[in-house]
Amino acid sequence: MKAGLRFKHFGEILVTKIKQEFGAIVSKIEVTIVTDEAELRKHLDEAKEAYAERDARIADLTDEKVETFYTCTLCQSFAPGHVCIVTPERLGLCGAINWLDAKASYQISATGPNSPVPKKEVVDAVKGKWVGVNEAVAEKTHGKLLSFSAYTMMDDPMTSCGCFECIVGVSPDLQGVVIVNREFPGMTPLGMTFSTLAGSVGGGIQTPGFIGVGRKYLTSKKFISADGGFLRIVWMPKDLKAAMRDDLTKRAQEAGVPDFVDKIADETVARTPEELAEWMVKVDHPAAKMPPMMG
C-alpha cells in the first residue's frame, strides 16, 4: 500500500486483461471487489455451480466422438518445450481448460493459445497416438518432441509445464501409481515431496512414469487407460481423497469395485514403499494382481 497500490488497481488489471483476451466479444466490463467473507461465499457457490454446469456439458463427450483435439500453449512463456493436448476426456493439466473451453477460446481468437488439432490416422488406439497429434506436438515444441501418448504414462507421456494440480508417479514396486497434489507438503512413498517431483516432471520434460495432471483427469475413463487405468491408484493424500471422494466413489462403482476408495492408501497408513506394499496386501488392492507397469 505504501507504493500506492489500491483495490481499484486490481480492478483495472482485470479489466485490461479480460479485454485483451476477450476483446472480440466484450466491450464493457464492471469489476466488483468483495471483501466480506459471507458475501464472498455466496459468489463462491455461484462459481461452483457454473463450473458444475460446464463439467456436465462435457460429461457425455468422448475422445472417439470428435475428430479434433486442441492445443494449449498458455505456459510456453516459461516452459517453451511444453504443449498440452486437450481432449474431451483429458483436460489441461492446470485443471482450468477443458475441451469446450479450448474450442471456445479458438473461436474467440484464432491466434490465441488454443488451436485445433485434427487427429488424422490412428497410430496406436490403445496408447492414444494419432498422426495429427504428433504433427501438432512437433510443431508447437519446435521439434523438441515428436510423439505424444494420451492414454499411457510409460511411453511418450504428455509433458508438464509446472502448473499441474497433481503429479502422478509410478510406485516403487511398479504395481500402481502414487498421486500427490500441490497442497500436500509431506513426503510420499516415492521418497519425494511434491516440490521435488515438480522439479523433475515440469519444464516441458517428457518423463516416462511421471505425469502432471488436472484433478478431473483422475476420474476420467481415459486416465492412464493403457496402463490399467483408475484401479492403478494406490496412494494419495488424505485431504485430496476427501475432497474428491464423491467423484472417486462414482468412478469406482463404474469400474466394478465400489469399495475401491477405501483401498487407496494415504499418509496416515503408508509413508514408505514398504508400508504401501503391506497396505496393498492387507486391503487386497486390485493393482497388486495386475502385471507390472514396466516390463
HUSUL-V925098 format. One record per residue. N is the residue number from 1. RES is the residue in one letter. SS is DSSP state (A for helix, B for strand, O for the rest). PSI is psi in radians with two decimals (* if undefined). BURIAL is 1 if it has 9 or more other ideal C-beta (glycine too) atoms within 8 Angstrom, else 0. Layout:
n:N res:RES ss:SS psi:PSI burial:BURIAL
n:N res:RES ss:SS psi:PSI burial:BURIAL
This chain:
n:1 res:M ss:O psi:-0.55 burial:0
n:2 res:K ss:O psi:-0.49 burial:0
n:3 res:A ss:O psi:-0.04 burial:0
n:4 res:G ss:O psi:0.11 burial:0
n:5 res:L ss:O psi:2.24 burial:0
n:6 res:R ss:O psi:2.88 burial:0
n:7 res:F ss:A psi:-0.64 burial:0
n:8 res:K ss:A psi:-0.47 burial:0
n:9 res:H ss:A psi:-0.60 burial:0
n:10 res:F ss:A psi:-0.73 burial:1
n:11 res:G ss:A psi:-0.74 burial:1
n:12 res:E ss:A psi:-0.65 burial:0
n:13 res:I ss:A psi:-0.78 burial:0
n:14 res:L ss:A psi:-0.77 burial:1
n:15 res:V ss:A psi:-0.81 burial:1
n:16 res:T ss:A psi:-0.78 burial:0
n:17 res:K ss:A psi:-0.74 burial:0
n:18 res:I ss:A psi:-0.72 burial:1
n:19 res:K ss:A psi:-0.62 burial:1
n:20 res:Q ss:A psi:-0.74 burial:0
n:21 res:E ss:A psi:-0.64 burial:0
n:22 res:F ss:A psi:0.55 burial:1
n:23 res:G ss:O psi:-0.44 burial:0
n:24 res:A ss:O psi:-0.37 burial:0
n:25 res:I ss:O psi:-0.11 burial:0
n:26 res:V ss:O psi:2.29 burial:1
n:27 res:S ss:O psi:-0.64 burial:0
n:28 res:K ss:O psi:2.42 burial:0
n:29 res:I ss:O psi:2.41 burial:0
n:30 res:E ss:O psi:2.29 burial:0
n:31 res:V ss:O psi:2.23 burial:0
n:32 res:T ss:O psi:2.17 burial:0
n:33 res:I ss:O psi:2.11 burial:0
n:34 res:V ss:O psi:2.22 burial:0
n:35 res:T ss:O psi:-0.17 burial:0
n:36 res:D ss:O psi:2.14 burial:0
n:37 res:E ss:A psi:-0.73 burial:0
n:38 res:A ss:A psi:-0.76 burial:0
n:39 res:E ss:A psi:-0.68 burial:0
n:40 res:L ss:A psi:-0.71 burial:1
n:41 res:R ss:A psi:-0.54 burial:0
n:42 res:K ss:A psi:-0.79 burial:0
n:43 res:H ss:A psi:-0.53 burial:1
n:44 res:L ss:A psi:-0.74 burial:0
n:45 res:D ss:A psi:-0.68 burial:0
n:46 res:E ss:A psi:-0.72 burial:0
n:47 res:A ss:A psi:-0.73 burial:0
n:48 res:K ss:A psi:-0.68 burial:0
n:49 res:E ss:A psi:-0.71 burial:0
n:50 res:A ss:A psi:-0.74 burial:0
n:51 res:Y ss:A psi:-0.64 burial:0
n:52 res:A ss:A psi:-0.70 burial:0
n:53 res:E ss:A psi:-0.70 burial:0
n:54 res:R ss:A psi:-0.80 burial:1
n:55 res:D ss:A psi:-0.63 burial:1
n:56 res:A ss:A psi:-0.61 burial:0
n:57 res:R ss:A psi:-0.51 burial:0
n:58 res:I ss:A psi:-0.06 burial:1
n:59 res:A ss:O psi:-0.66 burial:0
n:60 res:D ss:O psi:0.06 burial:0
n:61 res:L ss:O psi:2.23 burial:1
n:62 res:T ss:O psi:2.89 burial:1
n:63 res:D ss:A psi:-0.56 burial:1
n:64 res:E ss:A psi:-0.38 burial:0
n:65 res:K ss:A psi:-0.12 burial:0
n:66 res:V ss:O psi:2.73 burial:1
n:67 res:E ss:O psi:-0.03 burial:0
n:68 res:T ss:B psi:2.27 burial:0
n:69 res:F ss:B psi:-3.07 burial:1
n:70 res:Y ss:B psi:2.57 burial:1
n:71 res:T ss:B psi:2.80 burial:1
n:72 res:C ss:B psi:2.08 burial:1
n:73 res:T ss:O psi:0.41 burial:1
n:74 res:L ss:A psi:-0.56 burial:0
n:75 res:C ss:A psi:0.16 burial:1
n:76 res:Q ss:A psi:-0.20 burial:1
n:77 res:S ss:A psi:-0.51 burial:0
n:78 res:F ss:O psi:-0.09 burial:0
n:79 res:A ss:O psi:1.26 burial:1
n:80 res:P ss:O psi:-0.35 burial:1
n:81 res:G ss:O psi:0.14 burial:1
n:82 res:H ss:O psi:2.51 burial:1
n:83 res:V ss:O psi:2.38 burial:1
n:84 res:C ss:B psi:2.42 burial:1
n:85 res:I ss:B psi:1.97 burial:1
n:86 res:V ss:B psi:2.15 burial:1
n:87 res:T ss:B psi:2.91 burial:1
n:88 res:P ss:O psi:-0.51 burial:1
n:89 res:E ss:O psi:0.17 burial:1
n:90 res:R ss:B psi:1.81 burial:1
n:91 res:L ss:O psi:2.97 burial:1
n:92 res:G ss:O psi:2.62 burial:1
n:93 res:L ss:O psi:-0.28 burial:1
n:94 res:C ss:O psi:-0.26 burial:1
n:95 res:G ss:O psi:-0.03 burial:1
n:96 res:A ss:O psi:-0.32 burial:0
n:97 res:I ss:O psi:1.95 burial:1
n:98 res:N ss:O psi:-3.10 burial:1
n:99 res:W ss:A psi:-0.72 burial:1
n:100 res:L ss:A psi:-0.67 burial:1
n:101 res:D ss:A psi:-0.80 burial:1
n:102 res:A ss:A psi:-0.69 burial:1
n:103 res:K ss:A psi:-0.79 burial:1
n:104 res:A ss:A psi:-0.70 burial:0
n:105 res:S ss:A psi:-0.74 burial:1
n:106 res:Y ss:A psi:-0.67 burial:1
n:107 res:Q ss:A psi:-0.54 burial:0
n:108 res:I ss:A psi:-0.75 burial:1
n:109 res:S ss:O psi:1.83 burial:0
n:110 res:A ss:O psi:-0.25 burial:0
n:111 res:T ss:O psi:0.23 burial:0
n:112 res:G ss:O psi:-2.86 burial:1
n:113 res:P ss:O psi:-0.20 burial:0
n:114 res:N ss:O psi:2.18 burial:1
n:115 res:S ss:O psi:2.61 burial:1
n:116 res:P ss:B psi:2.56 burial:0
n:117 res:V ss:B psi:1.72 burial:1
n:118 res:P ss:B psi:2.28 burial:0
n:119 res:K ss:O psi:-0.69 burial:1
n:120 res:K ss:O psi:-2.62 burial:0
n:121 res:E ss:O psi:2.58 burial:0
n:122 res:V ss:B psi:2.27 burial:0
n:123 res:V ss:B psi:-0.78 burial:0
n:124 res:D ss:B psi:1.85 burial:0
n:125 res:A ss:O psi:-0.58 burial:0
n:126 res:V ss:O psi:-0.82 burial:0
n:127 res:K ss:O psi:-0.27 burial:1
n:128 res:G ss:O psi:1.06 burial:1
n:129 res:K ss:B psi:2.36 burial:1
n:130 res:W ss:B psi:2.63 burial:1
n:131 res:V ss:A psi:-0.83 burial:1
n:132 res:G ss:A psi:-0.65 burial:1
n:133 res:V ss:A psi:-0.77 burial:1
n:134 res:N ss:A psi:-0.66 burial:1
n:135 res:E ss:A psi:-0.74 burial:1
n:136 res:A ss:A psi:-0.72 burial:1
n:137 res:V ss:A psi:-0.77 burial:1
n:138 res:A ss:A psi:-0.73 burial:1
n:139 res:E ss:A psi:-0.84 burial:0
n:140 res:K ss:A psi:-0.37 burial:1
n:141 res:T ss:O psi:0.19 burial:1
n:142 res:H ss:O psi:0.69 burial:0
n:143 res:G ss:O psi:-0.02 burial:0
n:144 res:K ss:O psi:-0.67 burial:0
n:145 res:L ss:O psi:2.49 burial:1
n:146 res:L ss:O psi:-0.24 burial:0
n:147 res:S ss:O psi:2.58 burial:0
n:148 res:F ss:O psi:2.34 burial:1
n:149 res:S ss:B psi:2.24 burial:1
n:150 res:A ss:O psi:-0.47 burial:1
n:151 res:Y ss:O psi:0.14 burial:1
n:152 res:T ss:O psi:2.56 burial:1
n:153 res:M ss:O psi:0.09 burial:1
n:154 res:M ss:O psi:-0.29 burial:1
n:155 res:D ss:O psi:1.95 burial:0
n:156 res:D ss:O psi:0.95 burial:1
n:157 res:P ss:B psi:2.83 burial:1
n:158 res:M ss:O psi:2.50 burial:1
n:159 res:T ss:O psi:3.03 burial:1
n:160 res:S ss:O psi:2.59 burial:1
n:161 res:C ss:O psi:-1.04 burial:1
n:162 res:G ss:O psi:-0.08 burial:1
n:163 res:C ss:O psi:0.08 burial:0
n:164 res:F ss:O psi:2.53 burial:1
n:165 res:E ss:O psi:-0.61 burial:1
n:166 res:C ss:B psi:2.74 burial:1
n:167 res:I ss:B psi:2.34 burial:1
n:168 res:V ss:B psi:2.20 burial:1
n:169 res:G ss:B psi:2.48 burial:1
n:170 res:V ss:B psi:2.40 burial:1
n:171 res:S ss:O psi:2.74 burial:1
n:172 res:P ss:O psi:-0.53 burial:0
n:173 res:D ss:O psi:0.04 burial:1
n:174 res:L ss:O psi:0.25 burial:0
n:175 res:Q ss:O psi:-0.43 burial:1
n:176 res:G ss:O psi:-2.93 burial:1
n:177 res:V ss:B psi:2.49 burial:1
n:178 res:V ss:B psi:2.33 burial:1
n:179 res:I ss:B psi:2.31 burial:1
n:180 res:V ss:B psi:2.35 burial:1
n:181 res:N ss:B psi:2.82 burial:1
n:182 res:R ss:O psi:-0.57 burial:0
n:183 res:E ss:O psi:-0.27 burial:0
n:184 res:F ss:O psi:2.07 burial:1
n:185 res:P ss:O psi:-0.17 burial:0
n:186 res:G ss:O psi:-3.09 burial:0
n:187 res:M ss:O psi:2.57 burial:0
n:188 res:T ss:O psi:2.89 burial:1
n:189 res:P ss:O psi:-0.12 burial:1
n:190 res:L ss:O psi:-0.13 burial:1
n:191 res:G ss:O psi:0.22 burial:0
n:192 res:M ss:O psi:2.63 burial:0
n:193 res:T ss:O psi:3.03 burial:1
n:194 res:F ss:A psi:-0.81 burial:1
n:195 res:S ss:A psi:-0.66 burial:0
n:196 res:T ss:A psi:-0.76 burial:0
n:197 res:L ss:A psi:-0.71 burial:1
n:198 res:A ss:A psi:-0.61 burial:1
n:199 res:G ss:A psi:-0.46 burial:0
n:200 res:S ss:A psi:-0.49 burial:1
n:201 res:V ss:A psi:-0.59 burial:1
n:202 res:G ss:O psi:-3.09 burial:1
n:203 res:G ss:O psi:0.27 burial:1
n:204 res:G ss:O psi:0.32 burial:1
n:205 res:I ss:O psi:2.32 burial:1
n:206 res:Q ss:O psi:1.87 burial:0
n:207 res:T ss:O psi:1.67 burial:1
n:208 res:P ss:O psi:2.33 burial:1
n:209 res:G ss:O psi:-0.12 burial:1
n:210 res:F ss:B psi:2.35 burial:1
n:211 res:I ss:B psi:2.65 burial:1
n:212 res:G ss:B psi:2.42 burial:1
n:213 res:V ss:B psi:2.84 burial:1
n:214 res:G ss:O psi:2.63 burial:1
n:215 res:R ss:A psi:-0.74 burial:1
n:216 res:K ss:A psi:-0.48 burial:1
n:217 res:Y ss:A psi:-0.43 burial:1
n:218 res:L ss:A psi:-0.50 burial:1
n:219 res:T ss:A psi:0.20 burial:1
n:220 res:S ss:O psi:2.54 burial:1
n:221 res:K ss:O psi:-0.25 burial:1
n:222 res:K ss:O psi:0.04 burial:1
n:223 res:F ss:O psi:2.00 burial:1
n:224 res:I ss:O psi:0.81 burial:1
n:225 res:S ss:A psi:-0.51 burial:1
n:226 res:A ss:A psi:-0.27 burial:1
n:227 res:D ss:A psi:0.07 burial:1
n:228 res:G ss:O psi:-0.26 burial:0
n:229 res:G ss:A psi:-2.67 burial:1
n:230 res:F ss:A psi:-0.67 burial:1
n:231 res:L ss:A psi:-0.02 burial:1
n:232 res:R ss:A psi:-0.21 burial:1
n:233 res:I ss:B psi:2.08 burial:1
n:234 res:V ss:B psi:-0.30 burial:1
n:235 res:W ss:B psi:2.43 burial:1
n:236 res:M ss:B psi:2.69 burial:1
n:237 res:P ss:O psi:2.57 burial:1
n:238 res:K ss:A psi:-0.77 burial:0
n:239 res:D ss:A psi:-0.66 burial:1
n:240 res:L ss:A psi:-0.74 burial:1
n:241 res:K ss:A psi:-0.69 burial:1
n:242 res:A ss:A psi:-0.74 burial:0
n:243 res:A ss:A psi:-0.54 burial:0
n:244 res:M ss:O psi:0.16 burial:1
n:245 res:R ss:A psi:-0.77 burial:1
n:246 res:D ss:A psi:-0.83 burial:0
n:247 res:D ss:A psi:-0.68 burial:1
n:248 res:L ss:A psi:-0.73 burial:1
n:249 res:T ss:A psi:-0.74 burial:1
n:250 res:K ss:A psi:-0.77 burial:1
n:251 res:R ss:A psi:-0.64 burial:1
n:252 res:A ss:A psi:-0.70 burial:1
n:253 res:Q ss:A psi:-0.70 burial:0
n:254 res:E ss:A psi:-0.59 burial:0
n:255 res:A ss:O psi:-0.06 burial:1
n:256 res:G ss:O psi:0.22 burial:0
n:257 res:V ss:O psi:1.36 burial:1
n:258 res:P ss:O psi:-0.46 burial:0
n:259 res:D ss:O psi:0.30 burial:0
n:260 res:F ss:A psi:-0.67 burial:1
n:261 res:V ss:A psi:-0.63 burial:1
n:262 res:D ss:A psi:-0.19 burial:0
n:263 res:K ss:A psi:-0.21 burial:1
n:264 res:I ss:O psi:2.13 burial:1
n:265 res:A ss:B psi:2.79 burial:1
n:266 res:D ss:O psi:-3.02 burial:1
n:267 res:E ss:O psi:-0.24 burial:1
n:268 res:T ss:O psi:-0.30 burial:0
n:269 res:V ss:O psi:-0.31 burial:0
n:270 res:A ss:O psi:2.15 burial:1
n:271 res:R ss:O psi:-0.21 burial:0
n:272 res:T ss:O psi:2.84 burial:0
n:273 res:P ss:A psi:-0.66 burial:1
n:274 res:E ss:A psi:-0.77 burial:0
n:275 res:E ss:A psi:-0.63 burial:1
n:276 res:L ss:A psi:-0.75 burial:1
n:277 res:A ss:A psi:-0.72 burial:1
n:278 res:E ss:A psi:-0.71 burial:1
n:279 res:W ss:A psi:-0.74 burial:1
n:280 res:M ss:A psi:-0.66 burial:1
n:281 res:V ss:A psi:-0.75 burial:1
n:282 res:K ss:A psi:-0.75 burial:0
n:283 res:V ss:A psi:0.04 burial:0
n:284 res:D ss:O psi:0.98 burial:0
n:285 res:H ss:O psi:2.33 burial:1
n:286 res:P ss:A psi:-0.59 burial:1
n:287 res:A ss:A psi:-0.45 burial:1
n:288 res:A ss:A psi:-0.36 burial:1
n:289 res:K ss:A psi:-0.01 burial:0
n:290 res:M ss:O psi:2.78 burial:1
n:291 res:P ss:O psi:2.69 burial:0
n:292 res:P ss:O psi:2.59 burial:0
n:293 res:M ss:O psi:-0.31 burial:1
n:294 res:M ss:O psi:2.11 burial:0
n:295 res:G ss:O psi:* burial:0
